[in-house]
Amino acid sequence: MVRHADKISYDEAMMPGVQIFVGNVEFFHDGVILKCDSANFFQENNSFAAFDRVHMRQGDTLSLDCDYLFYDGNSQVAQARYRVVLRHRKSVLYTDSLDYDRLYSMGYFFEGGKLIDGGTTLTSDWGQYDAQTRQAVFNYNVELLSDDYKMSTDTLYYNVITKDAHSAGRSNVVSGTTNIYTEDGHFNTTTDKAVLYNRSIVQDNNRKIVADTIIYDKQSGVAEGFGDFVVNDDANHTILSGDYCYYNDSTGYSLAHGRTLMKNFAEPDTLFLHADTLKIISCNLNTDSLYREVHGYFHTRSFREDVQSVADSMAYNSMQRRLSLYGNPIVWNGRNQIVGEEIHTFFNDSTIDSIHVINQSLMCEQLDSINFNQIASRDMHIYFIDGQMSESHAIQNVKINYFQFDDKVKEDSIIIAMNHAETSLMKVYFQDRKVSNVWTAEADGMYYPIVFVTPQLRYLENFAWFDYIRPRDKYDLFEWRSKTADKVLQKTKRKEVPYQTLKKKKNT
């Protein structure tokens, strides 16, 4: 229905069946008002073509402006061309070619378009917008710009109400120092939260996270990885992997569990560490005094070419360069095995500097299949030079079984005797990975020719050789092998300062 026109004309010769309206033209059709400078109305098929300063309005929430529009009244499809602007509530779509279907409240653009929604701008070669659900779909050369990040992708689904953006296909997101790659990502442009699937990658400065599923909150700096996650930390030369990972970038706190494995790439060799749960704490973050603490809980196993260990739990302090093992710990270095209630290993750069064993200390050196040099004491300090054991100090309740070789045999392959001694202090010196000298305080000892060494004399009372537990290589860290029940250390009860208590007065 025509509401107004300054001039109405007909030209049956040139344009049969067409009414020509010129000047302040206004149409009304099924709740839609359309204004333009001129229009041709095709009465036979109930359609019209509008020219110049075309403005279409539907209700109070949707309007369309363009230079040319063809509207089919039967199908209720409007074809807008040239400098098209579609406004719906607070969202604005700019394009040069738009088809708008009034029956389904759906708009399509196919020669490039730009949607502005608050602080978010989306551009693409092709797209569609549903005015009912307020869901937009963008394809080909899609780019999303917000105040905090930029996204490039092939396909993007965007909901104007929820502000959720779903990228499908190869997508890259840049936000400050954070870079995200995903092929299936869900982002909220208001909360800066993201859920990423299909081995997505989140990289921030020198740290990169890869997982089957990643939940990332940029505002809090928290990321969670589910399913075969890998965290590369180039600054600390470490890789952390497992089934689940929690990481807080603002505090430098990490938690991982489920087939966890931490690799520390340091000279001279890589350290592989496994535990049921690994916790990494960064202290004095963003300062020159930054250091880290690593805690491993239950079934801790580590492997490096020169050192291997097992324990119930462990703690590592990068400032003190100390690795502490608790709960039936065992450390191996070459042919040497060290056992105690607690074992603290100190590093000089990346090589071992010393080991401190507390309570029920036992160090064994394997000579052959049945003979072992053995030192047992309450506490023990072991020192290294260039990664090789140089000396050992055994303190209190010291017992030693030391085998002597025939000096006449150059290869030192024939054992001729065993020395047994008991003392309060003993120092053992090593050279070329073999015992070179032994010093003791006042000691009681016996010298046994090898032929008189019985099985009872050959081993100290607390001797145990745990070769079946020792990690064989970096692939042998996930299988936990326990000590036999008779070899588990009974923890020493430490003396405590007694509390002073006041005697209660008897009731009179």
C-alpha positions, 0 to 999 in steps of 0.5 A, a space after each residue: 500500500 502506497 502511503 505517499 508520493 509527490 508524483 505518480 505516473 504510468 508509462 504503458 509503452 515503456 513500462 507496462 503494468 508499472 506504477 512510477 512513484 517519485 519524491 518522498 515515497 512511502 510504502 506500508 506492507 504487513 508491518 513494514 514501512 519503506 521510504 525512498 526517493 523513487 520507486 517502481 511498483 509492479 502490481 501484477 507480482 506485488 513487488 517494487 524497486 526502490 531507489 536512492 535513500 532507501 529506508 525500511 523499518 520493521 517495528 522498533 528494533 530493525 531498520 534497513 538503509 541502502 541505495 537500492 532495494 527490490 522487495 517481493 511482497 509475495 515471498 517477503 524477500 528484500 534485496 538490498 544493494 549498495 551501502 547497505 546498513 542493517 540495524 537490529 537493536 544495538 547491532 549494526 551490519 554493513 555490506 554492499 549486497 544483502 538479501 533479507 527474508 522477512 518470513 524467517 527474519 534472516 539476512 544474507 550478505 555475500 560480497 563482504 560485510 561487517 557486523 559491529 556489536 558493542 566493542 566487537 567488530 566482525 568482518 567476512 566475505 559471506 555471512 548471515 544474521 538471524 534477527 530472531 535468535 540473533 545468531 550470526 554466521 560468518 565464512 571466508 576470511 573472518 576476522 573478529 576484533 574486540 578491545 582485548 583480542 583479534 581472531 582470524 578464522 574460516 568460519 565463525 558463529 556469533 551470538 549477539 545476546 550471549 556474546 559467544 563466538 564459536 570458531 570452526 576451522 583453523 583459527 588464530 587468536 592474539 590477545 596481548 602476549 597470548 596466542 591461541 590456535 584452535 580448530 574448534 574454539 568457543 569464546 565469550 567476548 565479554 568475559 574473555 573465557 574460552 573453551 578449546 577442543 581438538 588439540 588446541 594451543 595456548 601460548 603466552 610468552 615462553 609457555 605453551 599449552 596443548 591439550 585435547 580440551 583447554 578451558 582458558 580464562 584470560 582475566 584470571 590467567 587460569 588455564 585447565 587442560 584435559 586429556 593428554 596435555 603438554 606444557 612447554 616452559 622454555 624459560 625454565 627448560 621444562 615440559 610437563 605432560 599428563 591427563 589433567 593440568 591446572 595453571 594460573 599465569 598470574 601466580 605461576 601455580 601449576 597442578 597436574 595429575 594422571 600419568 604426569 611426566 615432567 622433563 627438565 632439559 638441563 646439562 648434562 642430561 634430561 631429567 624425567 620425573 613422574 608422580 601421581 600428582 605434580 605441583 609447581 609453585 612459582 615464588 617471588 613472581 615477576 622479580 629478580 628473585 624468582 624461584 620454583 618449588 616442585 612437589 610430587 605426591 605418591 609413586 614418585 619415580 625419576 630417571 636421568 642417565 647418571 641418577 635414578 630415584 623412587 620415593 613416595 613423595 618428593 619436593 624440589 626447590 630451585 633456589 636451594 637446588 635441593 631435591 628431597 625424597 620422602 617415604 622409603 626413598 631410594 637413589 641410584 648412581 651408577 653401581 651405587 644404591 642409597 637408602 634412608 628415611 629421607 634423602 636430600 640431593 643438592 645440585 651444583 648447576 645441573 650436576 650433583 653436588 652432594 646427598 644427605 641421607 637421614 636415618 637408617 642410611 645405607 649405601 651399597 656398591 655392587 661389585 658383582 652378583 653377590 658381593 657389595 660394599 656396604 655402609 650403614 649409619 644413622 646419617 650419611 653425607 655423600 659428596 660429588 665432583 663433576 658428577 662422580 662420587 668423591 667421598 662419603 661420611 657416615 655418622 653414628 652407629 656406623 657399620 661397614 662391609 668392605 671387600 678387598 681386591 688382589 693388588 697384583 691383578 691389574 683388572 682388580 677382578 679377584 676379591 681376596 677378603 672382606 673387612 667388617 668394622 663398626 664405629 661412630 664416624 667413617 669417611 670413605 674416599 672414591 677414585 674412578 668410581 671405586 673405593 680408594 681409601 677408608 678412614 674411621 674413628 676408633 673402630 672394632 673390626 674383623 678381617 675375613 679371608 674371602 673363603 671364610 665369608 659366609 652369607 650371614 657375614 657377607 651382608 649387613 643386617 639392613 642390607 637390601 638391593 632394590 634393582 627390581 625397583 630401579 627405573 631402567 629408562 625414561 619409559 619405565 617411570 609409569 609402572 610402580 614396583 613396591 618394596 617387599 614387605 620385609 624391606 620397608 623401612 620402619 620410620 624412626 620416631 623423632 624426639 619431641 619437646 614435651 609440653 608443660 602442663 599445669 596440674 589440675 586442682 582436686 575438687 574439695 
